[in-house]
Amino acid sequence: MSETLPLLHNNGSTADDDATSPPRYIGGGGGIIVNTPLQIESPTPTIDTGSDRHRRSSVIAIAAAEAIRQDRKKSRTLYAQQDYESFREHPFRIPSLTSIGSLEADVAAQERLADERNKTKQENTVDECHSVPGIIQFVISQIPAVIIAAGLNFMVGIPFGASYFPTELQLQGKEVLGFRMFLFATMIAQLVFTFASKFDNGIGLQMVENVPFCLELARIVMSEQSDESGTTSTLFFLFGFSSVLVGLVFYLLGRLEMGRIVYFFPSHVLVGCIGGIGVFIAITAIEVSTNTTFSFTPQGLNDSIVSPFNLLLPVFAFEIALRLIVHATKGQYSLLPPVFYCLITPVFYLSLYAFGVGIDVAEDAGYFFPPIKSTGSAMSWSLLDIFTEIHISKISWKAVIKAIPTMISLTAFSLIHVPINIPAFAISTNTEPDMNAEMIAHGFSNFISGMVGGLQNYMTYSNSVIYSKSNGRGKCSSLAIVALTGFIFIYGPLLCVYVPRCMAGTLLLHVGIDLFLEGVVESYHDYDSLEYSGIILITITMTILGMDAALIAGFIAALSTYAVQSITYQHPIKGSMCAATLRSSAWNRSAEAQAILLDKKKGRERILVIECQGHIFFGNSTILKESVLEILTEKRRSGDDPIVVILDFTYVLAIDSSSAMTIEKLKDLIIKKFGVEVVVFVCGHEDGFRCHYDLSLKVNGDATKKRSTNKRLVDPIDVGEDDPIIFETCKEPTRAQARASVTARALDVSNGHSGYKNAVVADIPNSHVCETLDDALIFSEDVLVAVQDAMILQKDVDDRFRSNILEGSGMSVQCSKTQQSSLEEIARAFLTSLCTGANANEIDKLYQLLEPEKYYCNDVIWTQGDESESLKLIVDGSLLSLLESEDGARESCYPGSIVGELGLLNGTRRLTTLKVVSDEAVLYSLCKEKWEVLTREDPKVARFIDVIAIRYLSHRIQHVSNHNLFGKRSLPV
């Protein structure tokens, strides 16, 4: 039994790989063999019924197979070829993924291929630059990519630079100021990513999606300050402080390797924010194009749309044209929108010429940004204004405090871009991303920008893809982009005045519509009605009430969705079934106990198992209660009233206090209304139920009910020579004692009074708490046996737990009980129980083949991987079987069990290490040579050992830890 894989595991530590002690004889022939003890620390003999190892192993196996397939497919590279040859020589080396417990194992297995691919790519780049022609060719190839990247920065900077400040803010040269703010944040990002990012072709950009937050911050400051100097000081301080805050969050997430935390944000909340941002940017496009302040009032609509419709007409015309062209080309050309934006300005000038409208007339009509009033030198036009606007003495700290919620929203929204952009860009460029390293790089870029009052920045996806497809790569090219963007930073404002407002308005409108379509329209089929309602709520709230209100709306939408979906999509009850096909770890029960448990009217069929799942809270606790009562009602109608009900909370993630109180009341309702004798709760964790409410104490009948006590129902008969039954109170029972104690209290059944059955029932607690379903099933089986005949349970407990109970009680085994004559009788009794249908002669023949051996605490019987030379019958003491290659996989073996039978019959090596955990252990061994003789001379007797092995394997298959209770593919055969 013990050399087969333990059916259970725990979090305990594994045993040391010590050598097996050679046994030695004491006395003459037929004397007991004694092993020299090995000093190995004895772990607590515990049992764990979790099945995570099986699922993890399956996932690892799939991932390993995929890794091997990829290695073979890509074996053209030298590294993969060497790895494949290593696999041929050592077939168990490649699937070394046992430390990874998720589907991401295949990514880890293929990292070496990605590293080799990147290394080869870098080597090719270096080779190109070794020769003068190679250098010239590389420089020429990079010029178009650098110009395109810098040109995109110029084009995007014009409309967004004009949108950082509300139109109602009276600030001289705010368009130029915003333009340079955009370029400065972009330059800082590009410079940092050049040296800190793992990508060699990434493009940094000011985080343009945060424009609505900038406008919100500006309006908060304007509500508190009216003077221009104080307003700009406070506003630039908020810009810088929010960037520093974003940088710190990015850095900490990357340094603590928590980059994936952003994936826990509810997707529909983020999508709703994207839709709201789209509307916000579209409104900004209207304001930038008309130089007005938009509002959802009749007056606002008239001032921003109706009256200046002539200014919006070219914006709408260009946007419609772009949409038609993109639709006609089916979005196949990524450079189409940038090229279109570049053509807007010359087309606009041609239109003015065609209609005979002068530049001065168009400027007076508002088609151009206001001209820059300067001396004609770009260097003299307030070049450093963005660095000198902050004056600490003029900052309104009241406005800063008022802006805290908006800055928190800005920070949270800024976090969602990197987890989207980085993996998407990595896929486009066939690069293995390091999310934590990119988080740290973003932290540095935002922190540096914020320290001088700059805006937030990030690695943009769209511009990076365009730059990559233009063959742009390398640090030199990236630094050239920084230099060219710096040139635009100085001289760009002089060119901005010649760019019509319709170009900026078209770009903003196009981006806003795209974001709105992505957030509101395209998501319609991706979310259910409740989630989509949350998206609409967030979008409308952000559009009408602003960012702070949208944050609250998102929080409400997330909670509402979670609550409703927890009720709708995951029922708190996974399923229910009787325990007729389930087996516990107590598989060596006596024949009388087995007969009771197999009886349809008295046995396991009277145990009802109800398995709960998910989060149980106030929203679905009532459903849980009603469902349990409905199941019991149906059982009563069919005449299958259970004696014991097991409520399994192993797969419950959390329970709130109100639900815990409901569960406490449910227990009393089950007992009173349906006449259930015992309700057993399985908490599934060592520290009890997953709730703050002390549910374990409230539902544990051992501690609170009158049918309760901390005494054992039955103790071993042979605890002492003169005391057939010991009434011992256990104030703090150990795990061994808890497993040995069947229900609650000692009972002197030797008196033989006629009312002992009623006495047993009276002393069984009406509720009990167990850690595992296996413990609960053992407890329930003991209850069923005790109710029928306490003497059978007495004998059963005595056989299974003699050594454990004595150790747990602090008692020592009496010498008189370990005499050879007594052990011989016990061994024969165990053989009679194990070999069903064997007569006395057959039992005697088997016994004559056994050699008694004696071991002491911490002795190793055999080590995992040893040759299988014998099987052993445990007559006295307790053993522990454990897997040395797994964390905590173990199984306790008690008297009456046979261990090692599979290796003897099948010829396999020992699958586990077997050691002694009791003070002493007496085993009777059947060696391989005698077994082979027995199979030749008396196959009928040898058949009994075969039947025992089959019975053990059958029990393991039906054990609760291997049983898919409510699955459709795991059926007992």
Summary of the structure (lengths in Angstrom):
residues: 973
radius of gyration: 38.8
end to end distance: 21.0
largest distance: 126.5
contacts: 3311
relative contact order: 0.11
helix: 58%
strand: 10%
